[in-house]
Amino acid sequence: MWRRLRITVLLLILAFVALNTYFDRVYSTDWDNPLRVAVFPVKLFEILACGVPAVVTDYPGQADLIRAEKCGVVVPPYDAQALAQTVADLAGDPARAAALGRTGHEMIVRAHSWDERAERTAQILARAVDASHPEAHFSP
């Protein structure tokens, strides 16, 4: 279990550094900017699906999801000390880490699985087709 945790921590640190570098170059850090972009990287959903608590930076989208679902921890961007402390806290409290991971996994299964996404996409496409072709009503 500790080997898995160490690998997960390493991946989280690498993702933290990569995301901070990326956002620094691409996205505005002006939180009052109405044009800022919400971020939902696929790896976030994959981490949660595995039952691992997510540690994310405070960017719109991913941070909102983690806070709303209570399935991980949000740390300030560019704060390596906060990231290290958060990871240490989770490693030192396996019951909390397991509870956050379980909550995240349940949320993914309930609302963000590939099957759920496919169903939502099919519904959106069906509405778009119906709206663009009101004369074409298909019945199964």
C-alpha positions as CSV (number, residue, x, y, z in Angstrom):
1,M,0.0,0.0,0.0
2,W,2.8,2.4,0.9
3,R,4.4,1.9,-2.6
4,R,1.1,2.7,-4.2
5,L,0.8,5.8,-2.1
6,R,4.4,6.9,-2.9
7,I,3.7,6.5,-6.6
8,T,0.5,8.4,-6.3
9,V,2.2,11.2,-4.4
10,L,4.9,11.4,-7.0
11,L,2.3,11.6,-9.8
12,L,0.4,14.3,-7.9
13,I,3.5,16.4,-7.5
14,L,4.4,16.0,-11.1
15,A,0.9,17.0,-12.1
16,F,1.0,19.9,-9.8
17,V,4.2,21.3,-11.3
18,A,3.0,20.6,-14.9
19,L,-0.4,22.2,-14.3
20,N,1.0,25.3,-12.6
21,T,3.5,25.8,-15.5
22,Y,0.7,25.3,-18.1
23,F,-1.7,27.6,-16.4
24,D,0.9,30.3,-15.9
25,R,1.4,30.4,-19.6
26,V,-2.1,29.8,-20.9
27,Y,-4.8,30.9,-18.4
28,S,-5.3,34.1,-16.6
29,T,-4.8,34.0,-12.8
30,D,-7.1,37.0,-12.5
31,W,-9.9,35.4,-10.6
32,D,-12.2,38.3,-11.4
33,N,-11.8,37.8,-15.1
34,P,-15.2,36.4,-16.4
35,L,-13.4,34.8,-19.4
36,R,-11.3,32.4,-17.2
37,V,-11.5,28.8,-18.2
38,A,-12.9,26.0,-16.1
39,V,-10.5,23.0,-15.9
40,F,-11.6,19.4,-15.7
41,P,-8.6,17.3,-16.7
42,V,-9.4,13.6,-17.4
43,K,-6.8,12.5,-14.9
44,L,-8.8,14.1,-12.2
45,F,-11.7,11.8,-13.0
46,E,-9.4,8.8,-13.3
47,I,-7.8,9.5,-9.9
48,L,-11.2,9.7,-8.3
49,A,-12.5,6.6,-10.1
50,C,-9.6,4.7,-8.5
51,G,-10.7,5.7,-5.1
52,V,-7.8,8.0,-4.5
53,P,-8.5,11.4,-2.9
54,A,-7.7,14.2,-5.4
55,V,-5.3,17.0,-4.4
56,V,-5.9,19.8,-6.9
57,T,-4.9,23.4,-7.3
58,D,-7.4,26.1,-6.8
59,Y,-8.5,26.6,-10.4
60,P,-12.1,26.9,-11.5
61,G,-13.9,23.7,-12.3
62,Q,-11.7,21.1,-10.7
63,A,-11.5,22.9,-7.3
64,D,-15.3,23.6,-7.4
65,L,-15.9,19.9,-8.0
66,I,-13.6,18.7,-5.2
67,R,-15.2,21.2,-2.8
68,A,-18.7,20.4,-3.7
69,E,-18.3,16.6,-3.6
70,K,-15.9,16.7,-0.6
71,C,-13.6,14.1,-2.3
72,G,-10.2,15.6,-2.0
73,V,-8.3,18.7,-1.0
74,V,-7.7,22.0,-2.8
75,V,-4.4,23.8,-2.4
76,P,-3.4,27.2,-3.6
77,P,-1.5,27.5,-6.9
78,Y,2.2,27.7,-6.8
79,D,2.3,26.7,-3.1
80,A,4.6,23.6,-3.0
81,Q,4.6,23.8,0.8
82,A,0.8,23.5,1.0
83,L,0.9,20.6,-1.4
84,A,3.6,18.8,0.6
85,Q,1.6,19.4,3.8
86,T,-1.6,18.2,2.3
87,V,0.0,15.0,1.0
88,A,1.7,14.4,4.4
89,D,-1.6,15.0,6.2
90,L,-3.4,12.5,3.9
91,A,-0.6,9.9,4.3
92,G,-0.8,10.4,8.1
93,D,-4.5,9.9,8.2
94,P,-5.4,6.8,6.1
95,A,-8.9,6.8,7.4
96,R,-9.6,10.3,6.1
97,A,-7.8,9.5,2.8
98,A,-9.9,6.4,2.4
99,A,-13.1,8.2,3.1
100,L,-12.3,11.0,0.6
101,G,-11.3,8.4,-2.0
102,R,-14.5,6.4,-1.4
103,T,-16.6,9.6,-1.8
104,G,-14.8,10.4,-5.0
105,H,-15.3,6.9,-6.4
106,E,-19.0,6.9,-5.6
107,M,-19.4,10.3,-7.3
108,I,-17.6,9.2,-10.4
109,V,-19.8,6.1,-10.7
110,R,-22.9,8.1,-10.1
111,A,-22.4,11.1,-12.2
112,H,-19.2,11.0,-14.3
113,S,-18.6,7.5,-15.6
114,W,-18.0,7.0,-19.4
115,D,-21.5,5.4,-19.6
116,E,-23.0,8.5,-17.9
117,R,-21.1,10.8,-20.2
118,A,-22.1,8.9,-23.3
119,E,-25.8,9.0,-22.2
120,R,-25.6,12.8,-21.6
121,T,-23.9,13.3,-25.0
122,A,-26.6,11.2,-26.7
123,Q,-29.3,13.3,-25.1
124,I,-27.6,16.6,-26.1
125,L,-27.2,15.4,-29.7
126,A,-30.8,14.2,-29.8
127,R,-32.0,17.6,-28.7
128,A,-29.7,19.3,-31.2
129,V,-31.1,17.2,-34.0
130,D,-34.7,17.7,-33.0
131,A,-34.1,21.5,-32.7
132,S,-32.5,21.7,-36.1
133,H,-35.0,19.4,-37.9
134,P,-38.4,19.9,-36.2
135,E,-40.1,18.2,-39.2
136,A,-38.1,15.0,-38.7
137,H,-39.6,13.0,-35.8
138,F,-38.1,9.6,-35.4
139,S,-39.8,7.0,-33.4
140,P,-38.0,3.8,-32.3
